[in-house]
């Protein structure tokens, strides 16, 4: 079994790995997210994404991009910790960090077969839907209903009695 640390790769290395998997006829699935505090919704989402193919790549937002998306006080965990936690999941084959507002450039560079997004999106609201269509990448909406969130978990923790 590979270590979680060995699953975290550079974009350049990942491009080569994806090409090798595709040469072997394997279906490559790509997804992304902040994964600030890993919770059951993340696990279900990533397992459902993995069911779309043979190899699952997860792009994890950099610390700077999480701050931009989620606001002050975020991320809770730094990018190295978040990448390592995601990589530790059995469903995940590779993790790559990214800083851009969307993963359009990663989709263009890696050319996965499937771009998986969570149920908080629809086929019409996926930010990268146009680039996916242009590149022939299938967009799949996966996971359970979005009733888990890091924001809600943090709010619950803040309300909990201390002591």
C-alpha positions, 0 to 999 in steps of 0.5 A, spaced: 500 500 500 502 506 498 503 512 503 499 518 503 505 522 502 507 519 496 500 520 493 501 528 493 504 529 486 506 536 482 502 538 476 508 536 472 508 529 475 501 528 475 500 529 467 505 524 466 501 519 470 495 520 467 498 519 460 500 512 463 493 510 466 490 512 459 495 508 455 493 502 459 485 504 458 484 506 465 478 511 466 481 517 470 476 521 474 478 528 477 475 532 482 477 538 487 475 542 493 478 545 499 477 539 504 478 544 510 476 539 516 475 532 513 468 530 514 463 524 512 460 528 506 467 529 503 468 521 504 462 520 501 463 525 495 470 522 494 468 515 494 462 516 489 467 520 485 471 514 485 466 510 482 466 514 476 472 510 473 479 507 475 483 512 478 481 518 482 485 525 482 483 530 487 485 537 486 486 541 493 485 548 494 491 552 496 491 556 503 491 562 499 485 560 495 481 557 501 482 564 504 479 567 498 473 563 497 471 562 505 473 568 508 477 570 514 479 565 519 480 559 513 483 555 512 483 551 519 488 546 516 494 548 512 494 546 505 499 540 507 495 537 512 489 538 508 492 534 502 495 529 506 488 527 509 485 527 503 491 522 500 490 518 506 483 516 503 483 509 500 478 512 494 484 517 492 490 515 488 493 522 487 492 529 490 495 535 487 495 542 490 492 548 486 491 556 487 487 558 481 480 560 482 477 554 478 480 548 475 480 549 468 487 550 467 488 543 470 483 540 466 486 542 460 493 540 462 491 533 465 485 531 460 481 527 465 475 523 462 471 525 468 470 531 472 466 530 478 463 535 482 458 535 488 451 535 489 451 542 491 452 543 483 448 541 477 450 540 470 448 548 469 452 551 475 459 547 474 464 553 473 468 548 468 462 546 464 464 550 458 471 547 458 469 540 460 465 540 454 470 543 449 475 538 451 470 532 451 470 531 459 464 528 462 461 532 468 458 527 473 454 530 479 456 525 485 455 524 492 450 525 497 445 531 498 449 537 501 447 537 508 454 536 511 459 542 511 465 545 514 462 551 516 456 548 519 461 543 523 465 549 525 458 553 528 456 547 531 463 546 535 463 554 537 456 553 540 458 546 544 459 547 551 466 547 554 468 544 560 
